């Protein structure tokens, strides 16, 4: 007889935690935490999209991550770093659960299923960062944009692909793939003309966009 899989729902579990957590709704373009802030909490994204950026001493900003439902952000506080090394801001309306650092540490020690979920998140983020680095080093900006759109549409993940949120500006997309906004506009128009994407209010990504990524 096959062993029954015990599904763990992190949101339901976190909603049952006593103390050390607050749930808030953020509007579009609101700062969750800023670079240089105290590292006192981890945030769990219930719905919406959050971008993580780093700003240099000269004011140049780079987008280093785009996160969505089920992701954690701000987990760097667990490393003992006193200040935030990046800024997290919403790019859509978001529902976020704020978990105090002490609460997260306690849960990691006392709740194996939560610890496993959190570790899976960290490993996935690390793998994504490595893939992004390889993408930046070896792929053209057109391929990088195609890969980003596919990732945003959840291709390659469990479940069916979702509609891509069109509220993400072309400037943000350009920052994430290391190119200019006019180049992003050019590629987006090309993808639409070829039938790889469609947008009229909402934007949908078709699996055929994989041809751009796989084509040499």
Backbone torsions as a table, in degrees:
resi	resn	phi	psi	omega
1	UNK	NA	131.9	-177.6
2	UNK	-67.7	143.6	179.1
3	UNK	-73.7	132.6	-179.7
4	UNK	-71.4	131.3	179.9
5	UNK	-81.7	125.4	-179.6
6	UNK	-90.9	100.4	-176.9
7	UNK	-75.6	132.9	179.6
8	UNK	-106.5	122.6	178.8
9	UNK	-101.9	102.1	-175.9
10	UNK	-62.0	-37.1	-178.0
11	UNK	-67.0	-43.7	178.3
12	UNK	-64.0	-39.4	179.3
13	UNK	-64.8	-47.4	-178.0
14	UNK	-64.8	-31.5	179.2
15	UNK	-66.8	-19.3	-178.6
16	UNK	-95.0	-4.4	-178.4
17	UNK	-68.6	133.8	179.7
18	UNK	-88.6	118.1	175.3
19	UNK	74.6	160.0	174.7
20	UNK	74.2	18.2	179.0
21	UNK	-147.1	147.0	175.1
22	UNK	-140.7	146.3	179.7
23	UNK	-113.0	131.1	-178.1
24	UNK	-137.2	153.6	173.6
25	UNK	-105.3	130.6	179.7
26	UNK	-112.4	140.8	174.1
27	UNK	-80.1	176.0	178.3
28	UNK	-65.2	140.9	177.1
29	UNK	63.2	34.8	173.9
30	UNK	-100.7	144.1	178.8
31	UNK	-82.5	127.3	175.9
32	UNK	-83.7	-49.1	169.4
33	UNK	-153.4	155.2	-175.0
34	UNK	-113.5	152.5	175.5
35	UNK	-55.8	126.3	-178.1
36	UNK	99.7	-12.9	177.1
37	UNK	-68.0	162.2	173.9
38	UNK	-63.5	142.9	177.5
39	UNK	-94.0	92.1	-173.5
40	UNK	-122.8	-0.9	-175.8
41	UNK	-161.0	159.4	172.2
42	UNK	-113.3	144.7	-179.6
43	UNK	-114.7	137.3	175.5
44	UNK	-107.9	126.3	-177.0
45	UNK	-86.3	114.3	178.4
46	UNK	-83.8	-43.0	174.1
47	UNK	-156.0	156.3	-179.0
48	UNK	100.1	-178.5	-178.1
49	UNK	-123.9	140.6	179.6
50	UNK	-128.7	135.3	174.8
51	UNK	-107.2	146.5	178.5
52	UNK	-114.8	125.6	-176.5
53	UNK	-127.7	156.2	174.6
54	UNK	-125.1	135.9	179.9
55	UNK	-114.0	130.8	-179.0
56	UNK	-78.0	173.0	178.0
57	UNK	-61.2	-25.9	-178.2
58	UNK	-93.6	6.8	175.8
59	UNK	88.5	5.1	178.0
60	UNK	-79.5	130.9	-176.6
61	UNK	-107.9	139.0	177.6
62	UNK	-129.5	133.7	176.0
63	UNK	-85.4	122.2	-176.5
64	UNK	-109.5	-11.9	178.3
65	UNK	-160.7	148.3	173.4
66	UNK	-126.9	116.3	-171.7
67	UNK	-116.0	154.7	-178.1
68	UNK	-139.4	-166.5	-176.6
69	UNK	-52.7	133.8	-179.8
70	UNK	92.0	-8.1	179.0
71	UNK	-91.8	155.5	171.8
72	UNK	-104.5	150.6	175.6
73	UNK	-140.7	141.8	-178.4
74	UNK	92.2	13.0	-176.8
75	UNK	-69.0	-9.2	177.1
76	UNK	-60.8	-19.3	179.5
77	UNK	-63.3	-22.7	-178.4
78	UNK	-74.5	-12.2	179.8
79	UNK	-84.0	-6.7	-179.5
80	UNK	90.2	4.5	176.7
81	UNK	-69.3	125.8	-174.6
82	UNK	-72.6	-23.9	-176.4
83	UNK	-125.2	149.3	176.8
84	UNK	-65.8	135.6	179.1
85	UNK	-93.2	-6.0	-178.7
86	UNK	-148.4	170.2	176.8
87	UNK	-110.3	136.5	174.7
88	UNK	-113.8	127.9	-179.0
89	UNK	-139.6	148.1	-179.8
90	UNK	-77.8	146.4	172.9
91	UNK	-116.8	-3.9	169.9
92	UNK	-141.9	174.9	170.9
93	UNK	-63.7	136.9	-174.3
94	UNK	-132.8	150.2	167.9
95	UNK	-111.0	119.4	-176.1
96	UNK	-123.9	139.0	174.0
97	UNK	-105.3	118.0	179.9
98	UNK	-90.4	123.4	-179.3
99	UNK	-115.3	119.6	180.0
100	UNK	-61.0	147.4	-177.4
101	UNK	-53.1	-45.6	-178.5
102	UNK	-62.6	-35.6	179.0
103	UNK	-65.5	-44.8	179.5
104	UNK	-63.1	-44.0	178.7
105	UNK	-59.0	-43.7	179.9
106	UNK	-63.7	-43.5	-179.6
107	UNK	-65.0	-38.4	179.1
108	UNK	-63.3	-33.4	-180.0
109	UNK	-81.0	-33.6	-170.4
110	UNK	-102.5	-19.4	-174.0
111	UNK	-122.3	96.9	-177.5
112	UNK	-57.6	-38.2	-177.7
113	UNK	-68.3	-39.8	176.7
114	UNK	-66.9	-41.3	179.2
115	UNK	-60.0	-40.4	178.8
116	UNK	-65.0	-43.2	178.5
117	UNK	-61.8	-44.2	-178.3
118	UNK	-65.7	-40.6	178.8
119	UNK	-65.3	-38.9	177.4
120	UNK	-60.9	-41.2	177.4
121	UNK	-60.8	-46.3	-178.5
122	UNK	-63.9	-42.2	179.7
123	UNK	-66.4	-38.0	178.4
124	UNK	-65.9	-41.8	178.2
125	UNK	-62.8	-41.5	-179.8
126	UNK	-64.8	-42.4	179.0
127	UNK	-64.1	-39.9	179.9
128	UNK	-64.3	-39.9	179.2
129	UNK	-64.0	-40.4	177.7
130	UNK	-64.5	-42.3	178.3
131	UNK	-63.4	-39.8	179.1
132	UNK	-63.2	-39.1	180.0
133	UNK	-65.3	-45.7	177.6
134	UNK	-62.0	-41.9	178.9
135	UNK	-59.4	-43.8	-178.2
136	UNK	-67.4	-34.9	-175.7
137	UNK	-79.5	-35.8	-167.8
138	UNK	-117.3	-15.9	-175.7
139	UNK	-105.6	154.3	177.3
140	UNK	-71.4	162.2	179.4
141	UNK	-63.2	-30.5	177.8
142	UNK	-65.3	-44.5	178.0
143	UNK	-66.3	-37.9	-179.8
144	UNK	-64.1	-39.1	178.5
145	UNK	-67.0	-43.4	179.2
146	UNK	-60.0	-44.0	179.7
147	UNK	-64.0	-41.2	179.3
148	UNK	-61.6	-45.1	179.8
149	UNK	-63.3	-39.1	178.1
150	UNK	-65.1	-41.3	177.9
151	UNK	-64.6	-40.5	179.6
152	UNK	-65.1	-27.8	-179.8
153	UNK	-90.9	5.8	176.4
154	UNK	69.8	20.6	173.9
155	UNK	-65.8	135.0	-178.5
156	UNK	91.2	-6.4	177.2
157	UNK	-104.3	170.7	177.4
158	UNK	-66.6	147.3	179.0
159	UNK	90.1	175.2	-178.2
160	UNK	-85.0	149.5	178.2
161	UNK	-58.0	146.4	-179.3
162	UNK	-106.5	163.6	176.0
163	UNK	-67.5	134.0	178.9
164	UNK	-76.0	138.0	179.8
165	UNK	-76.7	123.1	-175.4
166	UNK	-81.5	-7.1	-176.6
167	UNK	-73.9	-8.7	176.5
168	UNK	-74.5	120.1	-173.5
169	UNK	-71.4	157.6	176.0
170	UNK	-65.7	-27.9	175.5
171	UNK	-62.9	-42.4	179.1
172	UNK	-65.6	-43.6	177.6
173	UNK	-60.8	-41.3	179.0
174	UNK	-62.9	-42.2	178.3
175	UNK	-61.7	-39.1	-175.2
176	UNK	-71.8	-28.1	-179.1
177	UNK	-107.1	0.7	175.3
178	UNK	73.8	44.9	177.0
179	UNK	-141.0	-165.4	-177.8
180	UNK	-102.8	160.4	-180.0
181	UNK	-62.8	-42.5	178.2
182	UNK	-58.8	-35.9	178.4
183	UNK	-66.7	-41.5	177.5
184	UNK	-61.2	-44.0	179.0
185	UNK	-59.9	-41.5	178.9
186	UNK	-61.9	-46.3	-178.5
187	UNK	-67.1	-40.0	-179.4
188	UNK	-63.0	-42.0	177.9
189	UNK	-63.9	-39.3	178.5
190	UNK	-64.8	-45.6	179.6
191	UNK	-60.5	-39.5	-179.5
192	UNK	-68.4	-42.3	-179.6
193	UNK	-63.7	-32.5	179.3
194	UNK	-83.5	-4.5	178.5
195	UNK	82.2	13.0	179.6
196	UNK	-76.7	-31.6	177.2
197	UNK	-134.9	162.2	172.9
198	UNK	-144.1	141.2	177.2
199	UNK	-149.6	130.1	175.9
200	UNK	-150.8	79.1	-168.9
201	UNK	96.0	-76.5	173.2
202	UNK	-97.0	154.1	178.1
203	UNK	-112.0	134.3	177.6
204	UNK	-115.7	139.1	179.8
205	UNK	-107.2	129.0	178.6
206	UNK	-97.6	153.0	-178.6
207	UNK	-60.7	-21.2	179.1
208	UNK	-62.1	-18.4	177.7
209	UNK	-63.7	-20.2	175.8
210	UNK	-58.1	-25.7	179.9
211	UNK	-59.8	-33.3	179.6
212	UNK	-68.1	-40.4	-178.1
213	UNK	-70.8	-39.7	-173.3
214	UNK	-85.8	-17.7	-176.8
215	UNK	-75.9	131.4	178.3
216	UNK	-87.6	NA	NA
